[in-house]
């Protein structure tokens, strides 16, 4: 349900413009104002210029709510049950979903521990809980002012929810340990696999734009009229007259992200600086019977290749070596092309931005492997694995590149090329 726009000072003469304003949406990737068609089951709604998806309606609210509740149950099972265990000469150790966080804190790697806490617990759990709450309350078809805030929180947590990456990291950790000790798969790992599948189904089931449009919202004494000076809300997509706050979700309303190019450039430069120590310094150190062996990211790739685990070696190399560098190079190209107002291949550059957004999260896999190994292999002189400075530097690379991607406003590419003047 939407609120009828009416300007008392202009009366019915502006009704057609107001109606148009209610139907318009701004593409967050190219800035094109367009009329969004109604959702149809099984069909995606795409930007007519750059192909960005506004959502794909696949299921109703009841299905989405059932999936969210199932995900919460599976999360509890995955968190409180052992993920895996090892046995070396009769001495065993097991880990749970949060064990790596405590181990990193014990080794005084607090920033890395906080990152693992956010991506493996806080963000996924917070997103599922807020989505379940929003879907449940929205079904009641009555005004609930804070629903828009809850949905904003859920959307902000989405890029940082990485249980699927955690699952891959757990499988890599199991593979790394099969030559060192007997490994045992716990109930928590099976629950984690089902949880990842359920979360994927939940993401498909929820059309985020349709969910925003379904909220009953009232903000302020009267709604401001649609006019030629409009802005599209980056959070909820509502196109409205330029003002301080979005009428629907209350987010700060700006035509473009403030200081987008400056902030993204600074973060990309920091990423290039941190990339070298992240790859040169050891990520983990293995201590076995008094003998210390260090391993960098590339060392871990070579170890997997020596063990004939080339599929996982390819995954680790791609996620931890190639992807961070390609992200930095890709963002550099987007920033330079925007600064110089290059008009060529705008659609391809927008697709490149979407690809960078998609793959950014997978660079955390090596950090999660280091956290799990640190928690699992703590058997004194027999075998102990400690985190290295390389893991801390690599975690910083991941964070700054994700922040750089979030800071960069792809609509500026189209603005600089003169595509959004009308």
N, C-alpha and C positions, 0 to 999 in steps of 0.2 A: 504494500500500500504506500502511496506517495501523498505528500501534502500539496493541495492545490495552491498555486502561486497566484497572488492577487495584490496589485498595487492600488491602494485607495486613492492616491494622488492622480493616477492616470486612468483608472476605471477600466471599462471593458475594452477600450481601444488597444490595449497592449495584451489582450488575452491570447492572441495567436502567438506572439513572441514568448509569452510565459509558458504556453503549452509546449512550444518548441524547446524551450530551456529545460523543461522537465525530461524530455526525451533524449537530449544530447548527451554524449559521453566523449571524453577526450582520451585518445590513446596514450597511455603512459610511456610508450616507447617512441612515438613519432610526433605526438602533439596534434594529430588530426581530429577535429571535431566532427562527429558523425552520429547518426541516429542508430541506436542499438536495437536490432530486431528482438522480438520476444523469444525466450528460450524454447527449444523443441528437443524432446528426449532423443538422445543419441547424436545430436548435432552440436558442433562447436560454433561459437560466434567469433569471427575473426575481423581484425582491422582491415578495412578495404584498401589500405595503402601499404602497410608493412607486414601484414599477416599475423600480428600479435593476437593471441587468444584471450578473449574476455571471459572464457569459461565454457564448460561442456556439461550440460544438464544430463545427468545419468540416473539419478535416484531421487526419491522424495525425502522429506524431513524425517520420517519414521525410520527409513533405512539408514540414514546418516546418524541418527541418534543411537540406533542399535549397534552400529559399527563403533561409535565413540565409547559406548559403555563396554563393549567387548574389549576394546583397546585398553581401557582402564584396568579391567580384570587381568588381562595378559601382562600388563606392565607390573602389577603387583606380584604376579607369579615370577616374572623374569627378574625382578629386583631382589626378591627374598629367597630365591632358589639358586643353588650353585650353577654358574655358567659352565665351568670345567674344572678339572683337577689334574694334578700330576703325582706320580709316585717314583721316587728315586731311592733305591736301596732301602725300601721299607719306610721311607719318610715321605709324607704326602702333604699337599697344600691345595686348597681350592679357592676360587675367587667368585665374587658376585658382581653385579652390574656396577656397584659403587666402590669396589675394592681398590681399583686403580687410583681413584681420587685420594683416598686416605694415604696410599703409598707415596704418591707424589708430594703430598704435604709433609710426610715423614722425612723425605729427602730435601725438603726446603725448596721445592719447585712449586711454590704457591700459585704463581700466574698460570702455569700449565695445568695445575690441579683445578683451578677455577674454570679454565676453558673446558676441560673434560666434564666437569660438573654441569656446565651450562648446556653443552651439546648432547650429553647422554642422559641427563635427568631433568634439569629445570625446563629447557625449551620443549622437549617432546611431551613431558607430562603437563606443563602449563598450557601448551597448545591444545591437547586433547581435552583437557578440563574446560577451557574457555569455549571451545567449539561445541562441546556437549551442552554446556550451559546456554549458549546463544541459540542453538537449534531447539532446545527444549522450551525456552521461554518465548522464542519467536512464534512457536506453534499456538500460543495462547491468544494471539491477535489482539494485544492491547499495548498501550504505551508503556514502555519500560526504558526510561531515559539512559541508563548506563549500559544497555546492550551494545550500543555503538562503540563504547570504550572497550568492552570485553572483546569485541570482534577486532578492533584495532590491535589489541594486545596479541591476539591469536595470529594475526597477519605479521606482526613484528617478530614473533617467535619462529615463524615458518622457516626462514633460511637457516636458522641455527639448530633446528631439530634434525639430528643426524643418527638416529638409531640404525638406519640401513647401512651407513658407513661403519658404525660400531659393530654390526654383525659381520661385515667383511673383515674388519680388523680382528675380530675374535677368531675367524677361520684362519687368517694368516698367522696369528699367534699359535694356534694349534699346530699348524704345519711347521713352524719354526722349532717347536718343542719335540716333534716326534722322534728326532735323533738323540735328544738329550734325556728324555724320560718317557715313561708310560703315561699317555694322556687319556683322560676319561671325560666324555661329554656329559654334562649335567642337564637336569630338567630345565634349568634357566635358559640354556641355549636353545632348546626346542621352543620354549615359550617366546623367546626373543624373535625367532624366525617367524612364528605365527603372528607376533605383534607387528613386525615390519610389514608382513603381507596385509594385515588388517588396516594399518595406517595408510598403505598405498591405496587400498580400496576406499578408505574414507576420503582421501584427497580427490579421487575420481568422482566419488558420490556427491561432493559438495561443489556447487557452482558458486564461487565466492561473490561474483558480481550479482547474481540472482539473490544470494543471501543478503547482501547489502540492500538491494532494492526491496526486499520483503520486510525490512524493519520499519515499524511505525515510528516516525520521528517528528518532534516538534522542538525547535530551538528559537528562543527569542519571542518577543511579543508579536511580531509579524514577519513573514518571510519576505526578503528583499526581492524585487522583480528581476526577471531576466533582462539583460541589456547587452549592448555590443561589447562592453568591457567585462569579459568573463574569465574565469579560471576553473580548471578541472581539479578536484581534490585528488591528491596523490594517494590518499588512504582508501577512500570509498568510491571515487570516480564521479561524484556528483558535479555537474557543471552548473555554475552559479555566478552571480554578479561578484566582482572582485571585492573582497572584504577581509577582515582579520582572521576569522575562523569559519570553518566549514559549517554550513547550516545543519548537516545531518550527523557528522561524527565529532565535530568540535576540534578537529585538527587544525593547525596553523595553515592558512590558505595562502599559497604563493604560486605565481604563474610558473616559476621554475625553481628548482632547488637552489637555495642561496649559496654562493661561493662554490658552486659545483666543480668547476674546472680547477680552481686553486686547491681545494681540499683533496680532490682525486689525484692531482699531480704530486702533491706532497706525500700522499700515502703510497703511490706507485714508486716514487724515488726511495722511500723507506724500505719498500719491498725488495728493490734491487740490492740495496745495501745489506739487508738481512739474509738475502738468498745465499751469499757466499759462505758465511759461518754456518748456516743451516746445513750445507752440504759438505763442508770441510771438517767440522767438529763431530765427534761421535754422538750418536743418538742413544745408544745403550752401551754399557760395559758389563761383560760377563766375568764373574769371579768364580773359579772352580778349583778347589783344592789349592788355594793361594795363587793361582795363575790368573792374571787379568788380560782379557781380550776385549778390545774396543771395536765397535762396528758403526760405520757411517751409513747413510741412507743407501748409497751405491754398494757398500759392503753387504748390506742386507739383501739387496737384489742379487748380487753375485752368489751369496750363500744359498738363496733359493734356486738359482740356476745349477749350482753344484749338486744340489739334492734332487735334480730333475723335476723341480716344481716350477717349470717355466710359465704356466698360466698365471700363478700368483706373482712370479717375478715380473711379468709384463704388467700386471695390475699395479704393483708397488711402484715400478719405474714410471708408469704413466701418471699415477696419482700424485706421487711425491717428488718426482724430478721434472718430468715433461710439463705437466699441467701448471704448476706454479710459474715456471718460466714463460710458458706460452700465454698465461693470463697477464703477466706483467707486460709482455711484448704487445699483446692484443689491446690492452688498456692504453698503452703508450700511443699506439696507432690511432685509436679512437680520440684521444686527447689532442694529438697533433692535427688530425684531419678537421677537428672541430675548431681549433684555434685559427687555422688557416682558411676556414670556410670552404673546404673541398666539397664539390657537389657530386662527384662521381661515386657510384655504387653505394648509395645511401641505404638501400634495402639490405644489401649484403653486410654493411657495417652494423645495422640494427640487429641482423641475425647473429652476427659475431658477439654483440653485447649479450643477447639472450643465451648464447652458448656459454659465455664466460659465467653468467649467473648460474647456469645449470651445473657446470662442472666444478665451481669453486669449492663446494662443500667436501668433495671427495679427497682433497688434499690433506684432510685431517686423519686419514687412515693410519699413517705412520705414527702419529702422536698417540692414537688409541692403542696401537700395538705395543708401543713402549710402555704405556700405563698398565696394560694387562700383564705384560711380562714382568714388570717391576713388582706388581702385586703377587704374581703367582710363584715366581722363583725366588723364594726367601728361605733357603735351607742352610744358612750359615756357611761353613767352609766347603760343604759339598757343592753347592751351586747357589749363586746369588746374582741377580741382574739389577743393575743400577741405571737410572736415567742419566743421560749426558747433556752437555750444554747445547749440542746440536738440536736436541728435541725442543729446548726452550726457544732457540732461534727460529726453528722451523714453525713452531706454534705462532710466533710473532709474524712470520711471513704469511701464514694462513689468515690471521686476523686482519692484518693491514690490507691484504688483497681483497678480502670480503668487504671491508669497510670502503675501500676505494671503489669497488663495483657498486656499492649502495650509494655512495656520494655522487657518482657520475650520473648526470641526467641525459639520457640518449636523445631527448627532444631537442637539446641544444645543437646536435648535429644537423637536424632539419632546419632549425632556426638560422644557423650560420650559413646554410646553403640557400636561404631565401624561400624555403618551402612553406613556411607558416606565417607569412606576412598578411594573408587574408584570413 
